[in-house]
């Protein structure tokens, strides 16, 4: 990723944390021994955590902007 912004860096940190948890759950840190299923789960965990973090950040930003503008905002909108 070229010139990641603040939100993307935070999402990468969240994905990294989840990646570590996934590796611990698999119980084998030697990725060469992983099955195709292990790898799919790893990629799903990382990508899911990254996207979830970006979505959560955007909801927080939208909520803050709505408050400043005095507009109603439902946190679950768009989910």
Wavefront OBJ file of the C-alpha trace (Angstrom):
o trace
v 0.000 0.000 0.000
v 1.409 3.360 -0.974
v 1.210 6.136 1.611
v -1.322 4.540 3.934
v -3.440 7.087 5.771
v -4.114 7.119 9.528
v -7.237 4.996 9.225
v -5.541 2.409 7.036
v -2.596 2.126 9.430
v -5.009 1.597 12.334
v -6.852 -1.052 10.296
v -3.545 -2.791 9.536
v -2.731 -2.862 13.255
v -6.120 -4.424 13.985
v -5.582 -6.981 11.215
v -2.111 -7.755 12.574
v -3.527 -8.415 16.023
v -6.100 -10.790 14.564
v -3.399 -12.489 12.478
v -1.412 -13.224 15.639
v -4.484 -14.598 17.370
v -5.246 -16.794 14.373
v -1.712 -18.204 14.288
v -1.940 -19.000 17.997
v -5.300 -20.704 17.442
v -3.898 -22.844 14.604
v -1.107 -23.877 16.938
v 1.557 -24.005 14.247
v 3.660 -20.955 13.445
v 5.384 -22.709 10.533
v 3.057 -21.580 7.767
v 4.637 -24.081 5.370
v 2.745 -26.789 7.288
v -0.635 -25.110 6.949
v -3.446 -26.672 4.982
v -5.432 -24.809 2.338
v -8.185 -24.432 4.950
v -5.736 -22.876 7.435
v -4.624 -20.382 4.790
v -8.192 -19.483 3.803
v -9.062 -18.865 7.436
v -5.949 -16.739 7.890
v -6.728 -14.552 4.878
v -10.393 -14.246 5.880
v -9.385 -13.236 9.419
v -6.930 -10.585 8.232
v -9.135 -9.137 5.500
v -12.206 -9.212 7.709
v -10.436 -7.432 10.564
v -9.055 -4.801 8.174
v -12.430 -4.067 6.607
v -14.271 -4.186 9.955
v -11.821 -1.667 11.388
v -12.296 0.708 8.451
v -16.090 0.413 8.733
v -16.018 1.048 12.490
v -13.792 4.071 11.979
v -16.075 5.461 9.279
v -19.126 5.019 11.498
v -17.328 6.899 14.285
v -16.393 9.692 11.868
v -19.938 9.913 10.473
v -21.385 9.993 13.983
v -19.011 12.767 15.055
v -19.778 14.827 11.952
v -23.521 14.366 12.461
v -23.215 15.527 16.077
v -21.263 18.625 15.074
v -23.804 19.400 12.371
v -26.704 18.668 14.702
v -28.040 15.909 12.475
v -29.490 12.603 13.596
v -27.319 9.621 12.763
v -28.044 5.962 13.320
v -24.813 4.048 14.000
v -26.248 0.961 12.343
v -27.083 2.790 9.101
v -25.543 1.138 6.080
v -24.746 -2.086 7.907
l 1 2 3 4 5 6 7 8 9 10 11 12 13 14 15 16 17 18 19 20 21 22 23 24 25 26 27 28 29 30 31 32 33 34 35 36 37 38 39 40 41 42 43 44 45 46 47 48 49 50 51 52 53 54 55 56 57 58 59 60 61 62 63 64 65 66 67 68 69 70 71 72 73 74 75 76 77 78 79
